[in-house]
Amino acid sequence: MHIEFRHLRTVKAIHEAGGLARAADQLNITQSALSHQIKGLEEQAGVELFLRRSKPMKLSAAGLRLLRLAEQVLPQIESMQAEFSALRDGHTGRMHIAIECHACFEWLFPVLEGFRRSWSDVDVDIRPGLAFDALTALQKEEVDLVVSSDPEQISGVDFIELFDYAPVFVAAAQHPLASKSFVDAEDFVGQTLITYPVEKSKLDVFSQLLIPAGVEPGSIRQVELTAVILLLVASNRGVSVLPDWVVREVKYSSDYVTRPLTREGITRSLYAAIRSEDREKPFMQELIRLAKVEARKLQLQ
């Protein structure tokens, strides 16, 4: 037998309607076309599926078997169609995020909490983008959004600016450099620089200041958590460079001070990198909107 979904819908409609005329109206086809469809199905089966002399029209034993199949299969098909429709309309999907900004975990969590409330059907996951080539993974559809401060010209990838920030020098209040109004690359000579456990090229202090100046600090101490970095700095165990909003957000202690990098200061931007084809998806637009809202809160602190 060659059974199609329309055959299952026909059997179910006739059973529920109790007759050809009402079932034909329900299926939006002519009664003649419905009768022809039933005849063709019975010829395939080699048995009668309906007891035509009964009123209302009833299913035969073979027809009841087909009805049970319809009741099992059709809800699954309808559910699948609803899922496909939601995917097509951008109401569900996947949001796997890679972060190339170590400090951004603290900023991103409130964003995702707000996103989860409105888009609970979207599968959200976070991956530390510093552990792999996040932008290549974005192109390969292994992730869906990359938080980065290093925009590139990549075909099929859009970089959407989220907010600006300033990397600032952080030192204990009693540190000799705390008396300066700003610090230059040379001030890091001989200093213990406390950083996140990230390669140098991904750290603002190196990419924007020390590497261009050809300067190396006295030593580097890598620490995972922002609060611990600030604790060590406040204890005069070293100095650090952190985004200005991170220092304002954590507010660990009053025992350290911040100073601009260079007389003019350094300004950086944070971006959301996404595939161009995903830009109009409603849940993608909502996540970026929430990210910008949370960013404004940080900047106003």
C-alpha positions, 0 to 999 in steps of 0.5 A: 500500500502507498499511504499518504498523509492525506489518506490518514486525514481523510479517514479521520475526517470521515470518522469524526464527521460521520459522513462524506458531505461534512468530511468533504467540507471539513477537508475543503474538497468536493464530495466526488473527489473524496469518494474517489480518494476512498475508492482508490485507497480501498483498492490498494488495501484490498478491503473495505474501509467503511460500512457505507450502509450505516448512518452515520457512516462508520469505519470497518475493522480495517478502517479502524486500524487505519484510524489508529495509525492516523491518530498516532502519526498526524499529531506528530506531523502537525508538531513537526510542521509547527516546529519548522514554522517557528524555525522559519519565522525566527521564533525558535532556534539555537544561540551558541555564543563564543566570547573572545572577551574574558571579562564579558562573562559577567556582563553577558549573564544578565543579558542571557537571563533577560533573553531566556524569559522571552525566548525559552524555546531557543537553545542557548549555550556559551563557549569560551571563544579564546580557546578556539578560532571563534570567527571560523567556527561562526562561519562553519555554523558551529557557533551563532554569535561571537563577542569580540573587540577585533572586527574583521572584514569577513564575507557573510559576517556582520560586526554589530557594535555594542558599546565603547569602553576604555582599558584602564590601569589599576594599581593599589592606592599606595603604589608609586604609579598611583600618583601619576595622572596617566601611565605609558608603556614604559611604566610597566617595565619591572612591574608584575602585570596581573592578567586573565589567562589569555594569550597576549594578542587578545589582551588590550594592554598588549595589543594596544600599548605594550606590543606596539611600544616593544615593552615587556612587563617584569613578570606576568601573573595570570588569574581567572576571576576579576574579583581575585585580580582586584584583590591582588592589586589592592594588596599591592601584589601587582598591577593590571589593566581592565575595561573601565566598566569591569572595574565599576561593575565589580566594585571590590574595594577602595584600596585601588585606583584607576588611571588612563592608558596614555595621555589621550586614553585608549578607547575600544569597542565591543562587537557582536559578530553574526552571520549576515543571514541571521541578522533579521531573525527576531531572537537574534535582534532581541539578544543584541537589543538586550546586550545594548541595554545592559551595556548602557547600564554599565556605562551609566554606573 
